Amino acid sequence: MKPNMAIKLMITDPLPTDIETFEKVYQEEHVPLAVRKLEGKINIVATKIVGSPQGTPPYYRIAEIHFPSMEMLEACAASPGGREALEYAAKISSGGLPQVMIAEDESFTF
């Protein structure tokens, strides 16, 4: 079985110092900004970590922005809108700087 491959930009946010304030800004400002500014995206998945059997999770939120190709991801990240969205992610992250990663997503359908 051959997996479906996709490329994505992942942003992991550490636990904020004030969860309620972070959530308000994240939902009302950051997500709409990302939707408007991240050109070439085909999907955004915003995950909130609610717990871990291993104790306190190292991340509070994980955002995955999917692109049809590495070239589209790179063009978005280099664009003014992409830079604005990434800078805003760092600005609102009160628990420390978010980590930004590029990943290949392998998806298997059964």
MARBA-3410 file (N, C-alpha, C, O; in Angstrom, 1 decimal):
110
0.8,-1.2,0.0,0.0,0.0,0.0,0.9,1.2,0.0,1.8,1.4,0.8 ~ 0.6,2.1,-0.9,1.4,3.4,-1.0,0.6,4.5,-0.3,-0.5,4.7,-0.6 ~ 1.3,5.2,0.7,0.6,6.3,1.4,0.4,7.5,0.5,1.2,7.8,-0.4 ~ -0.6,8.3,0.8,-0.7,9.6,0.3,0.2,10.6,1.0,0.3,10.6,2.2 ~ 1.0,11.3,0.2,2.0,12.2,0.8,1.6,13.6,0.7,1.0,14.0,-0.3
1.8,14.4,1.7,1.5,15.8,1.7,2.6,16.6,2.5,3.3,15.9,3.3 ~ 2.8,17.8,2.2,3.8,18.6,3.0,3.0,19.6,3.8,2.0,20.1,3.5 ~ 3.6,19.9,5.0,2.9,20.8,5.9,3.9,21.6,6.8,5.0,21.1,7.0 ~ 3.4,22.7,7.2,4.2,23.6,8.1,3.5,23.3,9.5,2.3,23.4,9.6 ~ 4.3,23.0,10.5,3.8,22.8,11.8,4.3,23.8,12.8,5.5,24.1,12.8
3.4,24.4,13.6,3.7,25.3,14.6,3.3,24.8,15.9,2.1,24.5,16.1 ~ 4.2,24.6,16.9,3.8,24.1,18.2,3.9,25.2,19.2,5.0,25.9,19.3 ~ 2.9,25.4,20.0,2.8,26.5,21.0,3.0,25.9,22.4,2.3,24.9,22.7 ~ 3.9,26.4,23.2,4.0,25.9,24.6,2.8,26.4,25.4,2.1,27.2,25.0 ~ 2.7,25.8,26.6,1.6,26.1,27.5,1.7,27.6,27.8,2.7,28.1,28.3
0.6,28.4,27.5,0.6,29.8,27.7,0.5,30.1,29.2,0.0,29.3,30.0 ~ 1.0,31.3,29.6,0.9,31.7,31.0,-0.5,32.0,31.4,-0.9,31.9,32.5 ~ -1.3,32.5,30.4,-2.8,32.8,30.6,-3.6,32.1,29.5,-3.7,32.7,28.4 ~ -4.1,30.9,29.8,-4.8,30.1,28.7,-6.0,30.9,28.2,-6.2,30.9,27.0 ~ -6.8,31.5,29.0,-8.0,32.1,28.6,-7.7,33.3,27.6,-8.4,33.4,26.6
-6.7,34.1,28.0,-6.3,35.2,27.1,-5.8,34.7,25.8,-6.1,35.2,24.7 ~ -4.9,33.7,25.9,-4.3,33.1,24.7,-5.4,32.6,23.7,-5.4,32.8,22.5 ~ -6.3,31.8,24.3,-7.4,31.2,23.5,-8.2,32.3,22.8,-8.6,32.1,21.6 ~ -8.5,33.4,23.5,-9.3,34.4,22.9,-8.6,35.0,21.7,-9.2,35.2,20.6 ~ -7.3,35.4,21.9,-6.5,36.0,20.8,-6.3,35.0,19.7,-6.4,35.3,18.5
-6.1,33.7,20.0,-5.8,32.7,19.0,-7.1,32.5,18.1,-7.0,32.5,16.9 ~ -8.2,32.3,18.8,-9.5,32.1,18.0,-10.0,33.3,17.3,-10.4,33.2,16.1 ~ -9.9,34.5,17.9,-10.5,35.7,17.3,-9.6,36.5,16.4,-10.1,37.2,15.5 ~ -8.3,36.3,16.6,-7.3,37.1,15.8,-6.4,36.3,15.0,-6.3,36.5,13.7 ~ -5.7,35.3,15.6,-4.6,34.6,14.9,-5.2,33.7,13.8,-4.7,33.7,12.7
-6.2,32.9,14.1,-6.7,31.9,13.1,-7.3,32.7,11.9,-6.9,32.4,10.8 ~ -8.1,33.7,12.1,-8.6,34.5,11.0,-7.4,35.1,10.1,-7.5,35.2,8.9 ~ -6.4,35.6,10.8,-5.2,36.2,10.2,-4.5,35.1,9.3,-4.2,35.4,8.1 ~ -4.3,33.9,9.9,-3.7,32.9,9.1,-4.5,32.4,7.9,-4.0,32.2,6.8 ~ -5.8,32.4,8.1,-6.7,32.0,7.0,-6.6,33.0,5.8,-6.5,32.6,4.7
-6.5,34.3,6.2,-6.4,35.3,5.2,-5.0,35.4,4.5,-4.9,35.6,3.3 ~ -4.0,35.3,5.3,-2.6,35.6,4.8,-1.8,34.4,4.3,-0.9,34.7,3.5 ~ -2.1,33.2,4.6,-1.3,32.1,4.2,-1.7,31.6,2.8,-2.6,30.7,2.7 ~ -1.1,32.2,1.8,-1.4,31.9,0.4,-1.0,30.5,0.1,0.1,30.0,0.4 ~ -1.8,29.8,-0.7,-1.4,28.5,-1.2,-1.8,27.3,-0.3,-1.6,26.2,-0.7
-2.3,27.6,0.9,-2.6,26.5,1.8,-3.8,25.8,1.2,-4.7,26.3,0.5 ~ -3.9,24.5,1.6,-5.1,23.7,1.2,-5.9,23.2,2.4,-7.0,22.8,2.2 ~ -5.3,23.3,3.6,-6.0,22.9,4.8,-5.2,23.4,6.0,-4.0,23.5,6.0 ~ -6.0,23.8,7.0,-5.4,24.1,8.3,-6.0,23.2,9.4,-7.3,23.1,9.5 ~ -5.2,22.6,10.2,-5.7,21.8,11.3,-5.1,22.4,12.6,-3.9,22.5,12.8
-6.0,22.9,13.5,-5.6,23.5,14.8,-6.0,22.5,15.9,-7.2,22.3,16.1 ~ -5.0,22.0,16.6,-5.2,21.0,17.6,-4.9,21.6,19.0,-3.8,22.2,19.1 ~ -5.8,21.4,19.9,-5.5,21.8,21.3,-5.2,20.5,22.1,-6.0,19.6,22.1 ~ -4.1,20.5,22.8,-3.7,19.3,23.6,-4.4,19.4,24.9,-4.3,20.4,25.6 ~ -5.1,18.4,25.3,-5.9,18.4,26.5,-5.3,17.5,27.6,-5.8,17.6,28.7
-4.3,16.8,27.3,-3.7,16.0,28.4,-2.8,15.0,27.8,-2.6,14.8,26.6 ~ -2.1,14.3,28.7,-1.1,13.2,28.3,-1.0,12.2,29.5,-0.9,12.7,30.6 ~ -1.0,10.9,29.2,-0.8,10.0,30.3,0.6,10.1,30.9,0.9,9.4,31.9 ~ 1.5,10.8,30.2,2.9,10.9,30.7,3.1,12.2,31.5,4.3,12.5,31.8 ~ 2.1,12.9,31.8,2.2,14.1,32.6,1.9,15.4,31.8,1.1,15.3,30.8
2.5,16.5,32.1,2.2,17.7,31.4,2.8,17.7,30.0,4.0,17.5,29.9 ~ 1.9,17.9,29.0,2.5,17.8,27.6,3.4,19.0,27.4,3.2,20.1,27.9 ~ 4.4,18.9,26.5,5.3,20.0,26.2,4.6,21.1,25.3,5.1,22.2,25.2 ~ 3.5,20.8,24.7,2.8,21.7,23.8,1.4,21.9,24.2,0.7,21.0,24.7 ~ 0.8,23.1,24.0,-0.6,23.4,24.3,-1.4,23.3,23.0,-2.5,22.8,23.0
-0.8,23.9,21.9,-1.5,23.8,20.6,-0.5,23.4,19.5,0.7,23.7,19.6 ~ -1.0,22.7,18.5,-0.2,22.4,17.3,-1.1,22.8,16.1,-2.2,22.3,15.9 ~ -0.5,23.6,15.3,-1.2,24.0,14.1,-0.5,23.4,12.9,0.8,23.4,12.8 ~ -1.2,22.8,12.0,-0.7,22.2,10.8,-1.3,22.9,9.6,-2.5,22.9,9.4 ~ -0.4,23.5,8.8,-0.9,24.2,7.6,-0.4,23.3,6.4,0.8,23.2,6.1
-1.3,22.7,5.7,-1.0,21.8,4.6,-0.9,22.6,3.2,-1.6,23.5,3.0 ~ 0.1,22.1,2.4,0.3,22.7,1.1,0.4,21.6,0.1,0.8,20.5,0.4 ~ 0.1,21.9,-1.2,0.2,20.9,-2.3,1.6,20.6,-2.6,1.9,19.5,-3.2 ~ 2.6,21.4,-2.3,4.0,21.1,-2.6,4.9,21.9,-1.7,4.5,22.9,-1.1 ~ 6.2,21.5,-1.7,7.2,22.2,-0.9,7.4,23.6,-1.5,7.6,24.5,-0.7
7.3,23.7,-2.8,7.5,25.0,-3.4,6.4,26.0,-2.9,6.7,27.2,-2.7 ~ 5.2,25.5,-2.8,4.1,26.4,-2.4,4.3,26.8,-0.9,4.0,27.9,-0.5 ~ 4.7,25.8,-0.1,5.0,26.1,1.3,6.1,27.2,1.4,6.0,28.2,2.2 ~ 7.2,27.0,0.7,8.3,27.9,0.7,7.9,29.3,0.3,8.3,30.3,0.8 ~ 7.1,29.4,-0.8,6.6,30.7,-1.3,5.7,31.4,-0.3,5.9,32.6,-0.1
4.9,30.6,0.4,4.0,31.2,1.4,4.9,31.7,2.6,4.7,32.8,3.1 ~ 5.8,30.9,3.1,6.7,31.3,4.2,7.5,32.6,3.9,7.8,33.4,4.8 ~ 7.9,32.7,2.6,8.7,33.9,2.2,7.8,35.1,1.9,8.4,36.2,1.8 ~ 6.5,35.0,1.8,5.7,36.1,1.4,5.4,37.0,2.6,5.6,36.6,3.7 ~ 5.0,38.2,2.3,4.7,39.2,3.4,3.6,38.6,4.3,3.7,38.7,5.6
2.6,38.0,3.8,1.5,37.4,4.6,2.0,36.3,5.4,1.6,36.2,6.6 ~ 2.8,35.4,4.9,3.4,34.3,5.6,4.3,34.8,6.8,4.2,34.3,7.9 ~ 5.1,35.8,6.5,6.0,36.3,7.6,5.1,37.0,8.7,5.4,36.8,9.9 ~ 4.1,37.7,8.3,3.2,38.3,9.2,2.5,37.3,10.2,2.5,37.5,11.4 ~ 2.0,36.2,9.6,1.3,35.2,10.4,2.3,34.5,11.3,2.0,34.3,12.5
3.5,34.2,10.9,4.5,33.6,11.8,5.0,34.5,12.9,5.1,34.1,14.0 ~ 5.1,35.8,12.5,5.5,36.8,13.5,4.4,36.9,14.6,4.7,37.1,15.8 ~ 3.2,36.9,14.1,2.1,37.1,15.1,2.0,35.9,16.0,1.6,36.0,17.2 ~ 2.2,34.7,15.5,2.2,33.5,16.3,3.3,33.6,17.4,3.0,33.2,18.6 ~ 4.4,34.1,17.1,5.5,34.3,18.2,5.0,35.4,19.2,5.3,35.3,20.4
4.4,36.5,18.7,3.9,37.6,19.5,2.9,37.1,20.6,3.0,37.6,21.7 ~ 2.0,36.2,20.2,0.9,35.9,21.1,1.3,34.7,22.0,0.6,34.3,22.9 ~ 2.4,34.1,21.8,2.9,32.9,22.6,3.5,33.3,23.9,4.7,33.6,23.9 ~ 2.7,33.3,24.9,3.2,33.8,26.2,4.0,32.8,27.0,4.7,33.1,28.0 ~ 4.0,31.5,26.6,4.7,30.5,27.3,6.1,30.2,26.8,6.8,29.3,27.2
6.5,31.0,25.8,7.8,30.8,25.2,7.6,30.8,23.7,6.4,30.8,23.2 ~ 8.7,30.8,22.9,8.5,30.9,21.5,8.0,29.6,20.9,8.3,28.5,21.4 ~ 7.1,29.7,19.9,6.6,28.5,19.3,7.7,27.9,18.4,8.6,28.6,18.0 ~ 7.6,26.5,18.2,8.6,25.9,17.3,7.9,25.8,15.9,6.7,25.5,15.8 ~ 8.7,26.0,14.9,8.2,25.9,13.5,8.9,24.8,12.8,10.2,24.8,12.9
8.2,23.9,12.2,8.8,22.7,11.6,8.1,22.5,10.2,7.0,22.9,10.0 ~ 8.8,21.9,9.3,8.3,21.4,8.0,8.3,19.9,8.1,9.2,19.3,8.5 ~ 7.1,19.3,7.7,7.0,17.9,7.8,6.3,17.3,6.6,5.6,18.0,5.9 ~ 6.6,16.0,6.3,5.9,15.3,5.3,4.8,14.4,6.1,5.1,13.8,7.1 ~ 3.7,14.5,5.6,2.5,13.8,6.2,2.2,12.5,5.3,2.0,12.7,4.1
2.3,11.4,6.0,1.9,10.1,5.3,0.5,9.7,5.8,0.4,9.5,7.0 ~ -0.4,9.5,4.9,-1.7,9.2,5.3,-2.1,7.9,4.6,-2.0,7.7,3.4 ~ -2.6,6.9,5.4,-3.0,5.6,5.0,-4.5,5.5,5.1,-5.1,5.9,6.2 ~ -5.2,5.1,4.1,-6.7,4.9,4.1,-7.0,3.4,4.1,-6.4,2.7,3.3 ~ -7.8,3.0,4.9,-8.2,1.6,5.1,-9.6,1.4,4.7,-10.1,0.2,4.7
END
